[in-house]
Amino acid sequence: MADGEGGKDVSGGGRFTHMTMWAKDAAGLRNLFQVVVAGQFLRATTASRDGSRI
């Protein structure tokens, strides 16, 4: 199994499945939330012609 972690990855198939991020203040945290929501929306609305996600 080639996952870049020496065979330790059991759920993500070698993909990054999470990331820790820090915000300086409430405004920064709000901005992070907006980026996450925008990314989820983009992923949910972007699909290839055969229906699989790209």
SEMI-903101 format. One record per residue (C-alpha): residue in three letters; x, y, z; residue number from 1. Coordinates in Angstrom, 1 decimal. Example, Ala and Ser with C-alpha at 12.3 -4.5 7.8 and 13.67 -1.06 7.14 Angstrom:
SEMI-903101
> type | px | py | pz | seq
> ALA | 12.3 | -4.5 | 7.8 | 1
> SER | 13.7 | -1.1 | 7.1 | 2
This chain:
SEMI-903101
> type | px | py | pz | seq
> MET | 0.0 | 0.0 | 0.0 | 1
> ALA | 1.6 | 3.3 | -1.1 | 2
> ASP | 0.1 | 6.0 | 1.0 | 3
> GLY | 3.2 | 8.1 | 1.8 | 4
> GLU | 3.0 | 7.2 | 5.5 | 5
> GLY | 4.6 | 3.7 | 5.4 | 6
> GLY | 1.3 | 1.9 | 5.3 | 7
> LYS | -0.1 | 3.6 | 8.4 | 8
> ASP | -3.1 | 5.3 | 6.6 | 9
> VAL | -6.3 | 3.3 | 7.1 | 10
> SER | -9.0 | 5.8 | 6.1 | 11
> GLY | -7.9 | 8.5 | 3.7 | 12
> GLY | -6.2 | 6.4 | 1.0 | 13
> GLY | -3.1 | 8.6 | 1.3 | 14
> ARG | -5.0 | 11.9 | 1.2 | 15
> PHE | -4.9 | 14.6 | 3.9 | 16
> THR | -8.1 | 14.1 | 5.8 | 17
> HIS | -7.8 | 17.0 | 8.3 | 18
> MET | -5.7 | 20.0 | 9.1 | 19
> THR | -5.3 | 22.0 | 12.4 | 20
> MET | -5.5 | 25.7 | 11.9 | 21
> TRP | -5.3 | 28.5 | 14.4 | 22
> ALA | -7.1 | 31.9 | 14.4 | 23
> LYS | -5.7 | 35.0 | 16.0 | 24
> ASP | -9.1 | 36.4 | 17.1 | 25
> ALA | -12.8 | 36.1 | 16.5 | 26
> ALA | -12.7 | 37.8 | 13.1 | 27
> GLY | -10.0 | 35.3 | 12.0 | 28
> LEU | -12.0 | 32.4 | 13.2 | 29
> ARG | -15.1 | 33.7 | 11.3 | 30
> ASN | -12.9 | 34.0 | 8.2 | 31
> LEU | -11.7 | 30.4 | 8.6 | 32
> PHE | -15.3 | 29.2 | 8.9 | 33
> GLN | -16.2 | 31.0 | 5.7 | 34
> VAL | -13.3 | 29.4 | 3.8 | 35
> VAL | -14.3 | 25.9 | 5.0 | 36
> VAL | -18.0 | 26.4 | 4.1 | 37
> ALA | -17.0 | 27.8 | 0.6 | 38
> GLY | -14.8 | 24.8 | 0.0 | 39
> GLN | -17.5 | 22.4 | 1.0 | 40
> PHE | -20.0 | 24.1 | -1.3 | 41
> LEU | -17.5 | 24.1 | -4.2 | 42
> ARG | -16.8 | 20.4 | -3.7 | 43
> ALA | -20.5 | 19.5 | -3.5 | 44
> THR | -21.4 | 21.4 | -6.6 | 45
> THR | -18.4 | 20.4 | -8.8 | 46
> ALA | -18.7 | 17.0 | -10.4 | 47
> SER | -17.5 | 15.5 | -13.6 | 48
> ARG | -19.8 | 14.4 | -16.4 | 49
> ASP | -20.0 | 10.8 | -15.1 | 50
> GLY | -21.1 | 12.0 | -11.7 | 51
> SER | -17.9 | 11.3 | -9.9 | 52
> ARG | -16.3 | 14.2 | -7.9 | 53
> ILE | -13.2 | 15.8 | -9.3 | 54
